[in-house]
Amino acid sequence: MSVLERLKTLLGIAEERPLYLRALKATDIPAVLIIERKMYSYPWSEEIFRDCLKVGYSNWAFIKDGEFIGYAILSVAVGEAHILNICLDSSYKGQGLGQKFLDEILIVAKEKQVSCVFLEVRPSNIAAVNLYKKTGFKKIGQRKNYYPAPDGKEDAIVFSLDIALDSD
């Protein structure tokens, strides 16, 4: 993809494309909240998403055939990125779109001169754990009692991916 095509896509101009990323907008928050509440037992609040836009995180919408199907929030600083939230609507699971979405987010990180990407995930989220491992993320630690859970708290697996040497 040319630099101009990538720029158009990132700005949301190339909306005729069947599958693409564009910057997340405040007007997307209702769609984000529908997916967030559908996918998580302990969803982020509207205020958290508005704050992510306000503070200037790298916020992305994933669009398929003109429909909002997912979102990602990245914190980028000092050559590192932290995927704070990445979610694909369950209606699109099992189609390889989760991998495609993650790959696109990693391209964004590379474009931002990031050398390492971090994230946390619930061990009970087997599909996400497997996706991250398949993509090359390595477990670097565990955060005890990180996530709320029905029986109290659930740990988080901390993953990292070194993309500095990646030639893509």
C-alpha positions in Angstrom: 0.0 0.0 0.0 1.4 3.4 -0.9 2.0 6.1 1.7 -1.0 8.1 0.3 -3.3 5.1 0.5 -2.2 4.4 4.1 -2.8 8.0 5.0 -6.2 8.0 3.5 -7.1 4.8 5.3 -5.8 6.1 8.7 -7.9 9.3 8.2 -10.9 7.3 7.3 -11.1 8.7 3.7 -10.8 5.3 2.0 -14.1 4.0 3.4 -15.0 2.2 0.1 -12.4 -0.4 1.1 -14.0 -3.6 2.5 -11.7 -3.9 5.5 -9.7 -1.1 7.1 -8.6 0.8 10.1 -9.4 4.5 10.7 -9.0 6.8 13.6 -11.6 6.3 16.3 -13.9 9.3 16.7 -16.1 10.5 19.6 -19.1 9.7 17.4 -18.0 6.0 17.5 -18.3 5.7 21.3 -21.9 4.4 21.2 -20.8 1.6 18.9 -17.7 1.0 21.0 -19.9 0.7 24.1 -22.3 -1.8 22.4 -19.3 -4.1 21.6 -17.6 -3.5 24.9 -20.6 -4.4 26.9 -21.4 -7.4 24.7 -17.9 -8.8 25.0 -16.8 -8.1 28.6 -18.4 -8.9 31.9 -16.6 -5.9 33.4 -16.6 -3.3 30.5 -14.9 0.0 30.4 -17.2 3.0 31.0 -18.1 5.7 28.4 -15.9 8.1 30.4 -12.8 5.9 30.1 -13.2 5.8 26.3 -13.8 9.6 26.1 -10.7 10.1 28.3 -8.7 7.9 25.9 -9.7 10.2 23.0 -9.1 13.3 25.1 -5.5 12.4 26.2 -4.5 11.5 22.7 -3.9 7.8 22.8 -3.7 6.0 19.5 -7.4 5.0 19.1 -8.6 2.9 16.2 -11.8 1.7 14.6 -11.9 -1.5 12.6 -14.4 -1.3 9.7 -15.7 -4.1 7.5 -18.0 -3.3 4.6 -18.8 0.1 6.2 -19.7 -1.5 9.5 -17.9 -0.7 12.8 -16.8 -4.2 14.1 -14.0 -3.5 16.5 -11.7 -1.0 18.2 -8.2 -0.7 19.8 -6.7 1.7 22.2 -2.9 2.0 22.3 -0.7 4.0 24.6 2.5 4.9 22.8 5.6 6.5 24.4 9.3 6.3 24.3 9.5 3.6 21.6 7.0 1.3 23.3 3.3 0.6 22.8 0.8 -0.8 25.3 -2.4 -2.3 23.9 -4.8 -1.1 26.5 -7.9 -2.5 24.9 -8.5 -4.4 21.6 -11.9 -5.9 20.9 -13.6 -7.4 17.9 -17.4 -8.0 17.9 -18.2 -11.6 18.5 -20.3 -11.7 15.3 -17.0 -11.7 13.4 -15.0 -14.2 15.4 -13.7 -17.3 13.7 -13.2 -15.6 10.4 -9.5 -14.6 10.8 -10.4 -11.0 11.4 -8.9 -11.0 14.9 -5.5 -11.8 13.4 -6.0 -9.2 10.7 -7.0 -6.6 13.2 -4.0 -7.3 15.5 -1.7 -7.3 12.4 -3.0 -3.8 11.5 -2.5 -2.5 15.0 1.1 -3.8 14.9 1.6 -1.9 11.6 0.4 1.2 13.3 2.9 0.6 16.2 5.7 0.2 13.6 4.7 3.4 11.9 5.0 5.1 15.3 8.6 3.9 15.6 7.7 1.5 18.4 10.2 -1.3 19.1 8.2 -3.3 21.7 4.5 -3.9 22.2 3.0 -4.9 25.6 -0.5 -6.1 26.7 -2.3 -7.9 29.5 -4.9 -10.6 28.9 -7.0 -12.8 31.2 -5.7 -16.4 31.2 -9.4 -17.4 30.9 -9.5 -15.7 27.5 -8.1 -18.7 25.7 -8.8 -17.4 22.2 -6.9 -14.1 22.8 -4.0 -15.9 24.5 -3.7 -18.3 21.6 -3.9 -15.4 19.1 -1.1 -13.4 20.9 1.1 -16.5 21.1 0.5 -17.3 17.4 1.5 -13.7 16.5 4.8 -14.1 18.4 4.0 -12.4 21.7 6.0 -13.9 24.6 4.8 -14.2 28.2 7.0 -11.9 30.4 5.1 -12.0 33.6 1.8 -12.1 35.5 -0.1 -9.5 37.4 -1.8 -10.9 40.4 -5.5 -10.0 41.0 -5.5 -7.6 38.0 -9.0 -8.1 36.6 -12.4 -8.1 38.4 -14.0 -11.5 38.3 -17.2 -13.1 39.7 -15.2 -14.8 42.5 -13.1 -11.7 43.3 -10.1 -11.1 41.0 -8.4 -12.8 38.1 -4.7 -12.6 37.3 -3.4 -11.1 34.0 -0.8 -12.6 31.7 1.7 -9.9 30.6 2.9 -10.4 27.0 5.4 -8.5 24.9 6.4 -8.5 21.3 9.7 -7.2 20.0 9.0 -5.6 16.6 12.2 -3.7 16.3 13.9 -6.4 14.3 10.7 -7.3 12.4 11.3 -6.7 8.7 7.6 -6.2 7.7 
